[in-house]
Amino acid sequence: MPRKKKQQPQEILIEAIISAMTDKKAMKPVIIDFAGMKGNVCDAFIICHGSSRTQVEAVTDHIIGDVKKKTGLNPNHKEGFENAEWILIDYFDVVIHVFQEERRRFYDLEQLWADARMIRIDTPE
Protein backbone atom coordinates (compact mmCIF):
# COMPACT_ATOMS: atom_id res chain seq x y z
CA MET A 1 0.00 0.00 0.00
CA PRO A 2 1.49 3.40 -0.97
CA ARG A 3 2.26 5.74 1.89
CA LYS A 4 0.31 8.95 2.08
CA LYS A 5 2.51 12.03 1.72
CA LYS A 6 2.69 13.99 4.98
CA GLN A 7 1.12 17.42 4.65
CA GLN A 8 3.22 20.49 5.29
CA PRO A 9 2.02 23.02 7.91
CA GLN A 10 1.08 25.55 5.21
CA GLU A 11 -0.97 22.93 3.33
CA ILE A 12 -2.84 22.14 6.55
CA LEU A 13 -3.47 25.87 7.11
CA ILE A 14 -4.79 26.38 3.58
CA GLU A 15 -6.98 23.28 3.83
CA ALA A 16 -8.46 24.55 7.14
CA ILE A 17 -9.15 27.98 5.61
CA ILE A 18 -10.86 26.58 2.52
CA SER A 19 -12.88 24.14 4.62
CA ALA A 20 -14.08 26.97 6.89
CA MET A 21 -15.00 29.11 3.86
CA THR A 22 -17.05 26.35 2.28
CA ASP A 23 -18.71 25.50 5.62
CA LYS A 24 -20.18 29.02 5.67
CA LYS A 25 -21.04 29.04 1.95
CA ALA A 26 -18.44 31.65 0.99
CA MET A 27 -18.68 32.45 -2.70
CA LYS A 28 -16.07 31.84 -5.39
CA PRO A 29 -13.04 31.05 -3.22
CA VAL A 30 -9.74 31.33 -5.04
CA ILE A 31 -6.14 30.79 -4.00
CA ILE A 32 -3.58 33.10 -5.56
CA ASP A 33 -0.30 31.20 -5.34
CA PHE A 34 2.76 33.46 -5.29
CA ALA A 35 5.30 30.61 -4.98
CA GLY A 36 8.27 31.22 -7.23
CA MET A 37 7.41 34.86 -7.93
CA LYS A 38 10.07 37.47 -7.26
CA GLY A 39 9.24 40.04 -4.61
CA ASN A 40 6.17 38.17 -3.39
CA VAL A 41 4.45 39.70 -0.38
CA CYS A 42 3.48 36.29 0.98
CA ASP A 43 3.08 32.72 -0.29
CA ALA A 44 -0.64 32.94 -1.02
CA PHE A 45 -3.77 35.06 -0.93
CA ILE A 46 -7.05 33.29 -0.37
CA ILE A 47 -10.04 35.33 -1.52
CA CYS A 48 -13.79 34.84 -1.26
CA HIS A 49 -16.90 36.92 -0.82
CA GLY A 50 -20.22 36.84 0.96
CA SER A 51 -23.60 38.20 -0.02
CA SER A 52 -24.01 40.40 3.09
CA ARG A 53 -22.19 41.88 6.03
CA THR A 54 -23.61 39.10 8.20
CA GLN A 55 -22.22 36.39 5.95
CA VAL A 56 -18.80 38.08 5.67
CA GLU A 57 -18.62 38.26 9.48
CA ALA A 58 -19.74 34.63 9.84
CA VAL A 59 -17.15 33.43 7.30
CA THR A 60 -14.31 35.33 8.99
CA ASP A 61 -15.27 34.27 12.50
CA HIS A 62 -15.49 30.65 11.36
CA ILE A 63 -12.10 30.82 9.60
CA ILE A 64 -10.39 32.21 12.72
CA GLY A 65 -12.04 29.65 15.01
CA ASP A 66 -11.53 26.66 12.72
CA VAL A 67 -7.89 27.49 11.96
CA LYS A 68 -7.22 27.82 15.70
CA LYS A 69 -8.91 24.47 16.40
CA LYS A 70 -7.18 22.59 13.53
CA THR A 71 -3.71 24.20 13.58
CA GLY A 72 -3.36 26.05 16.89
CA LEU A 73 -2.60 29.28 14.98
CA ASN A 74 -3.97 32.71 15.73
CA PRO A 75 -3.87 35.44 13.07
CA ASN A 76 -0.86 37.72 13.10
CA HIS A 77 -3.11 40.62 12.14
CA LYS A 78 -6.74 41.23 11.21
CA GLU A 79 -8.62 44.31 10.09
CA GLY A 80 -11.79 45.52 8.43
CA PHE A 81 -14.30 44.36 11.03
CA GLU A 82 -15.71 47.90 11.50
CA ASN A 83 -17.77 47.84 8.29
CA ALA A 84 -17.08 44.25 7.11
CA GLU A 85 -16.84 45.24 3.45
CA TRP A 86 -13.32 43.80 3.18
CA ILE A 87 -11.89 41.83 6.07
CA LEU A 88 -8.23 40.85 5.97
CA ILE A 89 -6.80 38.03 8.09
CA ASP A 90 -3.00 37.67 8.05
CA TYR A 91 -1.33 34.37 8.93
CA PHE A 92 2.14 35.63 7.80
CA ASP A 93 2.63 33.49 4.67
CA VAL A 94 -1.09 33.20 3.89
CA VAL A 95 -3.32 36.28 3.76
CA ILE A 96 -7.11 35.91 3.58
CA HIS A 97 -9.43 38.48 2.01
CA VAL A 98 -13.16 38.14 2.71
CA PHE A 99 -15.17 40.70 0.75
CA GLN A 100 -18.73 41.77 0.26
CA GLU A 101 -19.41 41.05 -3.42
CA GLU A 102 -19.42 44.64 -4.72
CA ARG A 103 -16.10 45.40 -2.96
CA ARG A 104 -14.51 42.28 -4.43
CA ARG A 105 -15.53 43.37 -7.93
CA PHE A 106 -14.26 46.92 -7.29
CA TYR A 107 -10.79 45.94 -6.01
CA ASP A 108 -10.44 42.90 -8.34
CA LEU A 109 -7.38 41.42 -6.65
CA GLU A 110 -7.44 38.45 -9.01
CA GLN A 111 -6.79 40.77 -11.96
CA LEU A 112 -4.22 42.78 -10.03
CA TRP A 113 -2.21 39.59 -9.44
CA ALA A 114 -3.08 37.98 -12.81
CA ASP A 115 0.53 36.82 -13.35
CA ALA A 116 0.31 34.51 -10.30
CA ARG A 117 -1.10 30.99 -10.42
CA MET A 118 -4.86 30.95 -9.66
CA ILE A 119 -6.51 27.95 -8.04
CA ARG A 120 -10.28 28.21 -8.15
CA ILE A 121 -12.17 26.18 -5.55
CA ASP A 122 -15.33 24.47 -6.77
CA THR A 123 -18.31 25.16 -4.55
CA PRO A 124 -22.01 24.36 -5.04
CA GLU A 125 -23.95 27.33 -6.35
Protein Blocks (a to p, Z undefined) as FASTA:
>chain_A
ZZdddddfklmmmmmmmmmmmmnopahiacddfehiahiabfbdcddddfbfklmmmmmm
mmmmmmmmmnopacfbdchjlnomaccddehjaccddddfklmmmnommlmmmmpccddd
dddZZ
